[in-house]
Amino acid sequence: MNSERTTIGQVAEWIGGRVEGDSTATIRTLASFDSAEPDTLTFAADAKRLERLADCQAAAVIVPDEAGIVPDDARIGNGATLIRVPDVERAVAELLRRFAPPADVPPAGVHPSATIDATAQVGPDVAIGANVMIVAGAVIGPRCVLAAHVVIGRDVTLGNDCVILPGAVIEARSVLGNRVRIGPNSVVGAEGFGYIQVDGAHQRLEHTGNVVIEDDVDLGACVCVDRAKFGSTRIGRGAKIDNLVQIAHNVQIGEGCLLAAQVGVAGSAKLGRFVVVGGSTGIRDNITIGDDVQVMAYAAVASDIKPGQTIGGIPARPVSLFRRMLAAEAKLPTLVKRIKALESRIDELG
């Protein structure tokens, strides 16, 4: 975080807030509610924290401006300042952006240890770090950042302003749009998991397609996106994918999807627009999940899902049914005892 001090008034200008208290007081950084100190700024959006304003030690607290949520005469325990904003979450996002330290990426230019094939095309104002390898036929768009040890394969295309972080590998023929961010040690375009049994042995199948990642997609660390057997594995515009996610060959991820850590999507599955998938969920091959579906963590999705549903469980079911089944499951030990007692009673009567 930024070590320079900033006035509360300046913070309020950044986030479109209204100050109640001393706008000339200064803060050093942004902190969580429970760890806030007298020279920090924090925030309270939920009822649990708003009820504890009197206990907060921060210099100022960002709170909702919605009528009745925080009384006009509310004050923090140490007499500090409130900043009322229309949207606390958006205000915090803006402050995180402003207080964040500089990104740990190479400066513009080409590091002397990088290897760039003579046939590769590298746009203006790129930053290419130590030991980067760019193979024949690759096209790197303007202002891209390739951190140390990145490998860009044959005939790969990167759009404008992409950021490829250390150790990532973009394999042959992959196409990335603009402003794509690939996390450390992720692999895009590796061969899919496909075999055929011949004479008692597993024979690897060639995967002749590629991966297409549309604009504004983020991949976390250690994500694997396999290239298609035919055609393209595709990740739609604006999708955000967490660490340790596996996306198999020919999968289609729709616009704006969110996939949490350790999700696995099997071959040729199709996710619609703005699907949200909780962590450690498995999605089987060749199924379709409709737009706006929400999948609870640890689910196993084994069949097509209609748009707009919230599902969970193994196998995944509509959440209302899943919760009823969990409630019934909790009663099973008691039911078993009752059944055994009834069986004993029947035996006595017999």
C-alpha positions, -999 to +999 in steps of 0.1 A: +000+000+000+010+036-005+031+050+024+022+086+016-005+103+036-037+115+020-064+138+033-099+124+039-112+152+017-091+140-012-103+104-006-139+116-007-133+134-040-119+101-055-149+081-045-177+107-048-183+107-011-197+132+014-176+139+045-190+142+080-162+152+103-127+165+097-119+165+060-083+177+066-073+147+087-049+124+069-048+086+064-019+064+055-037+034+039-069+014+036-074-014+061-100-040+071-125-030+097-111-053+125-074-043+118-079-006+114-056+018+133-059+055+140-040+065+108-060+042+084-092+043+065-117+015+066-153+006+054-185-008+068-213-019+044-230-048+062-252-046+093-227-065+115-200-039+110-223-009+110-235-019+145-199-018+157-190+017+145-185+028+181-157+002+184-138+012+153-103+028+157-099+041+121-094+078+112-124+075+089-150+049+078-167+047+044-204+039+049-235+037+028-253+069+020-287+051+019-313+068+041-317+051+075-287+027+071-264+049+092-280+076+113-270+112+105-256+116+140-236+084+139-200+088+150-171+064+154-160+055+189-129+077+187-148+107+173-134+101+138-150+109+104-176+092+082-175+092+044-209+085+030-210+070-005-237+055-028-218+022-032-193+011-006-180-018-027-172+004-057-156+030-035-133+004-020-124-010-054-114+025-065-093+030-034-076-003-038-066+008-073-052+041-061-033+027-031-020-004-048+018-006-052+033-005-088+028-038-106+058-062-105+063-064-142+092-056-165+096-021-178+090-012-215+116-027-238+132-061-244+154-077-219+187-088-234+182-125-224+149-127-243+147-148-275+125-135-303+123-153-336+130-132-366+096-139-381+077-128-349+059-094-350+063-073-318+042-042-315+052-008-300+057-001-263+059-037-253+076-049-221+095-082-225+112-097-194+141-119-188+143-153-206+111-148-225+108-169-257+087-158-286+085-185-314+082-181-351+051-165-365+039-150-332+022-116-332+025-095-300+001-065-299+010-030-287+017-024-250+017-061-241+037-072-210+055-105-210+070-112-176+101-134-170+102-169-185+070-166-205+068-188-237+048-176-267+043-205-291+043-207-329+017-185-347+002-172-314-016-139-316-019-115-286-041-084-289-034-050-274-025-045-237-022-082-227-004-091-195+013-125-193+028-132-159+059-152-150+062-187-163+030-188-183+030-207-216+008-198-246+011-227-270+008-228-308-020-211-326-037-197-296-055-163-301-058-138-272-079-107-275-073-073-260-065-067-223-062-104-215-044-112-183-028-147-178-016-156-143+018-171-133+025-207-146-008-210-165-008-229-197-031-220-227-033-242-257-018-275-244-030-307-261-063-320-247-067-352-228-077-376-256-067-413-262-080-443-281-072-478-272-054-497-299-041-533-293-044-530-256-026-497-253-037-461-250-028-441-281-027-404-279-050-384-302-038-353-319-056-321-311-055-299-342-075-269-330-066-240-309-077-218-280-095-184-284-096-161-254-118-130-260-112-095-247-109-086-210-105-122-198-085-129-166-069-163-158-054-168-124-023-188-115-018-224-127-049-224-150-049-249-178-069-243-210-066-272-235-067-267-272-096-282-292-095-315-310-112-296-339-121-259-340-116-239-309-118-240-271-133-206-264-134-183-233-159-155-238-154-118-233-150-106-197-148-141-181-128-143-149-112-176-140-096-183-106-064-203-098-061-240-105-090-243-129-089-270-157-108-263-189-107-292-213-107-294-251-135-278-270-152-263-240-171-231-246-172-206-217-197-178-222-193-140-218-189-128-182-186-163-165-170-166-131-152-198-122-137-202-087-106-222-078-103-259-086-132-261-110-129-287-137-148-284-169-147-316-191-145-317-228-171-300-251-191-287-222-208-254-229-214-226-203-238-198-212-234-161-204-227-150-168-226-185-153-211-185-118-194-217-107-183-223-070-150-238-061-141-275-065-171-281-088-169-307-116-187-303-149-191-333-170-184-335-208-209-326-235-235-308-214-249-273-217-254-249-187-277-221-195-272-184-190-271-169-155-269-203-137-253-203-103-235-235-092-228-240-055-193-251-044-184-288-045-212-296-069-210-323-096-230-311-127-239-342-147-267-330-170-280-300-189-291-271-168-318-246-179-310-209-177-314-190-144-313-218-120-292-221-088-280-257-083-259-277-058-250-312-047-238-344-061-253-348-087-263-311-089-300-304-084-321-272-079-310-256-047-344-259-030-345-297-036-308-300-026-315-283+008-345-304+015-325-335+008-298-323+032-324-317+059-338-352+053-304-367+054-298-352+089-328-371+101-317-405+088-300-417+120-332-411+140-353-427+113-331-458+112-335-461+150-373-458+147-375-483+119-354-508+139-377-503+169-408-508+147-392-540+133-385-553+168-421-545+178-435-563+147-413-593+156-427-593+191-463-592+178-456-619+153 
